[in-house]
Every structure is written in C-alpha cells, then in structure tokens.
Amino acid sequence: MLLTTVYYATKLRTIAPQASRDYKLSMRVHIRHTSYAIQSPSMQQKSNLPLFQAHPILVQKLPYQPLGTLPTPVQKLEALSTHLGHHHLYIKRDDLSGPLYGGNKVRKLEFIFGEALAKGFKEVVTLGAIGSHHVLATSIYARELGLTPYAHHFPQPISQHVLNNLLALSSTHPSLTLVGHPVELPFHQFKKQLMGWLQARQKTYYIKGGGSSLAGIFGYVNAALELQQQIEEGLLPCPDEIYVAAGTNGTLAGLILGAKMAKLSSKIIGVRVVDRVVTNSANVLALANAASATLNNYGVPAPLITLKDFDLLHNHFGKAYGQPTHEGDEASALLMGHESLKLDPTYTAKTFSAVVKRARQIDDAKTILYWHTLNGIDLSERIQNADYTRDLPEEYHTFFEDRA
Ligand SMILES: Cc1ncc(COP(=O)(O)O)c(C=O)c1O
C-alpha cells in the first residue's frame, strides 16, 4: 500500500499534463481497490468496459478484476508523420494502460486475475524469459491483489533493458526458479519441469506464457471495442491498417476477434517478434477461435476467424528473439527523436520498424495505427532501490556480473 502511494506520488509529478487528470482519477480508484484487495469489482467498474457494454450477459460470465487505466489514449504522431511524409500515423497508448505498470499485459491480467480470484486461488505462477514484461507485470499486480507470485524463468540475451526488468521484478519479491541455466533446455523440457512443479501445487493458478490464456484474450477483444468507441467519438479515423507486436499471440488474437465483432474495416497486422514455433498463423487462429467459441457458448454471437482476417509479418524478426535489428534501432531513434517515446529492442522496436517501412510506402490518405504494447510507467525508483545480491536468487547474480 505504501509502495503504491509512493509510486503514485512519483507518477503524478512526472506524467504528461494531458494524462494527469486521468491518473488522478485512477489513483483514487486504484488506492480504493488495493485497500480492499480481494473484494469483487463494483457493477459500475464492470459496466465501464466496452465489452460488457456491448454484451451485458458477459458481466455474469467473465470474471474481471479492474487494474488498468482505461481507455488508453489515441494520439496522432504529428512530428514523426511530418518527418516521414505520411500524415495519418496514429498510436494507441497502451504503454499507459496501468497505474503501476503499463503495456499489453495489464488488459490480459484484468481477466486472468478475475478468474484466479473468482476461483479462490491465493498463488499464481507463470513463465517467461528473465527480462519478461509479462512476468514483471504479473508479479507487480499479483502483489497488489494479495496474491503470491511465482515464476519459472529461462535465459535470454542480456541487455540493460533485461537487467532493469529483473531489478524491477525483484522489488515484488516473487519466488523464482531459473530453469535451463547454464545450459539452455529445449522448451518442451522446460514446460515439462513446470508442469511437474505445478502438479505438486494444486492451489496455484497457472498463467500461460505472455498471459495468452483464454481469459487474457478477452482483454484485447475489449481493447478493439474500446478503439471502436474512440473512432465513433471522432478521436481518429477508422485505421486502414493496425500494427501490433506478436509474441505469444494473445494480443493479436484478441484484437482480430474484437475488430471483427466491432465490424471495423481495419486490416490487423501482427509483426512476429518470437520464433515461428510460437508465433505463427495457426496459433493465432487457434486462440482467436477458442475465444470466439467461448463467447458463442455464453450466448454472444462471435464470428469465426480465418486467415483472411489478418496478416502476420515475418521479415522484421531479425536473427533471434531479443536480438536487436538495424531497422528496429532506426525506428526507436525516430520515435524517441520526434515523439519522445521509448521502444524496446525485443518487441516494440521490431514492430515499429514495420510501421516506419509502411509509412514510407503507403498512399498518404491511408490511416495507420501503431498499437504500443510496451510499459510506459517509470520504474526507476523500483530499479534504484533494488539490490540483486539481496533480492534475487544467487544463480541470477551472474547475469549482472557477466555484464559488468
Ligand atoms: C512489450 C511487448 N509487446 C508485445 C508483446 C507480445 O504480446 P503477445 O505475447 O500477446 O503476442 C509482449 C510479450 O511479452 C511484450 O512484452
């Protein structure tokens, strides 16, 4: 609770003026529901959600725990548009999706934690690379809700961004298991170990990697309906193309399904940033159609998703997961230089490089929306106060020492 207050105080001093009113509002709401952490959300909180507004029957069917600061703003990238000579370039600011941590994980966690709490779980476990945004977001918000976070980690290329995520993670004191170090395990073996661990812990709620469990996808179905409302309010024209990073695919799958339910004419384009074995069209279709089938079971007419409903770009991935690309570095420099917005090399720089390339080619009359999925909340206080020798298991120390 104290931590929450300190973060808000810092946040309120540093946020952009146009967002400040929203944050002050959300602060009140947030502090209220962290004080009564495990209480059910009010009807009012639920009915603010575009998904529940469009399909009220889902209020009874989909457990939901508000965490975020929604709707997230949409903005025109004026300065960058001028620079690129493409004048209809917009951004959806999911970097501001939550008060303690933003990015795409918050929307997923609202439905995931909703389900975990509704089923009475007190512990959650998830998995990811050591710099995983998902593990970090899960751990931060689990603590806020009084849930104990566990994570199974695997190594990835070390960068300052990865180390900062680990330091921020250590501030939430999760129970961590490093699997596959020092010799990397094949992923199926990693998964087998995790499942063995889980079998012995019936009381722990399992969250799929990246938060791309069925419940998590509804966060992005809702996000597409939120965008539809913003289009109707005149905040942006209906985009011709929407670009989003695709890793474990839940964000992309939810957006595709939600956009089709909202009858948006936009083409949804995922940019692959993880290996093909995880990020591929078959997996995207499976997730989107599992969510669609669930909605149909709940009495909400939801369409079948086919390959015609989206594109998945493979040519921005570069050599490996987590390895920066030249185009990604250029895209990062452009967004920072013209709009003062930060990208990370693993997910968003690669995705934005696809946007930059397209903006240079496409007819100027077409509208492009970049869906920004990286956390934009300042973590520097958490990072500065962290001490890896004190707060992380010994086998993690080598990541910091090797780099030093
Ligand atoms: C910043 C960021 N963007 C995008 C993604 C990809 O989202 P998804 O796993 O839902 O495909 C991730 C996944 O971890 C992420 O951390």
The ligand as a Gaussian input file, in Angstrom:
#p B3LYP/6-31G(d) Opt

LIG

0 1
 C        6.199000      -5.145000     -24.918000
 C        5.512000      -6.326000     -25.510000
 N        4.845000      -6.178000     -26.655000
 C        4.235000      -7.215000     -27.254000
 C        4.279000      -8.480000     -26.708000
 C        3.631000      -9.604000     -27.445000
 O        2.329000      -9.846000     -26.978000
 P        1.735000     -11.300000     -27.115000
 O        2.589000     -12.203000     -26.277000
 O        0.342000     -11.183000     -26.628000
 O        1.804000     -11.674000     -28.547000
 C        4.950000      -8.680000     -25.496000
 C        5.003000     -10.022000     -24.901000
 O        5.635000     -10.285000     -23.932000
 C        5.581000      -7.579000     -24.884000
 O        6.255000      -7.715000     -23.738000

